[in-house]
Amino acid sequence: MKTKTALAALVLAFAPAFAYAECSSAHEVTMSCADGKVWDAKTASCITPTG
């Protein structure tokens, strides 16, 4: 019984970390880019605008 309780406690303790890891890798968003660059959603990075 103690083993099951300890395992359940570990799962509950690490559940928020797993949820954060899932969300952060799939939906990484940059709010600002360096001067002169703009955010490009296709490449998911800051690029230098052309034209």
C-alpha positions as CSV (number, residue, x, y, z in Angstrom):
1,M,0.0,0.0,0.0
2,K,2.8,2.4,0.8
3,T,4.3,1.9,-2.7
4,K,1.1,2.7,-4.4
5,T,0.6,5.9,-2.3
6,A,4.2,7.0,-3.0
7,L,3.8,6.4,-6.7
8,A,0.6,8.3,-6.8
9,A,2.2,11.2,-4.9
10,L,5.1,11.3,-7.4
11,V,2.8,11.3,-10.4
12,L,0.7,14.1,-8.9
13,A,3.9,16.1,-8.1
14,F,5.3,15.9,-11.6
15,A,2.0,16.3,-13.5
16,P,2.2,20.1,-13.8
17,A,5.8,19.8,-15.2
18,F,4.7,17.3,-17.9
19,A,1.8,19.6,-18.9
20,Y,4.1,22.6,-19.1
21,A,6.6,20.7,-21.2
22,E,3.8,19.6,-23.6
23,C,2.5,23.1,-24.1
24,S,5.8,25.0,-24.3
25,S,7.3,22.9,-27.0
26,A,4.3,23.0,-29.3
27,H,3.3,26.6,-28.9
28,E,6.4,28.6,-28.4
29,V,5.8,32.3,-29.1
30,T,8.2,35.2,-29.1
31,M,6.6,38.5,-28.1
32,S,9.4,40.7,-29.5
33,C,12.3,40.4,-31.9
34,A,15.6,42.3,-32.0
35,D,15.6,45.7,-33.7
36,G,14.8,45.6,-37.4
37,K,13.4,42.0,-37.3
38,V,9.9,40.8,-37.4
39,W,8.2,37.6,-36.2
40,D,7.5,35.1,-39.0
41,A,4.8,32.5,-38.1
42,K,5.8,30.1,-40.9
43,T,9.3,29.7,-39.7
44,A,8.5,30.4,-36.1
45,S,11.5,32.8,-35.8
46,C,12.6,36.4,-36.1
47,I,13.5,37.4,-39.7
48,T,14.8,40.5,-41.4
49,P,11.9,41.8,-43.6
50,T,12.5,42.1,-47.3
51,G,11.2,45.1,-49.3
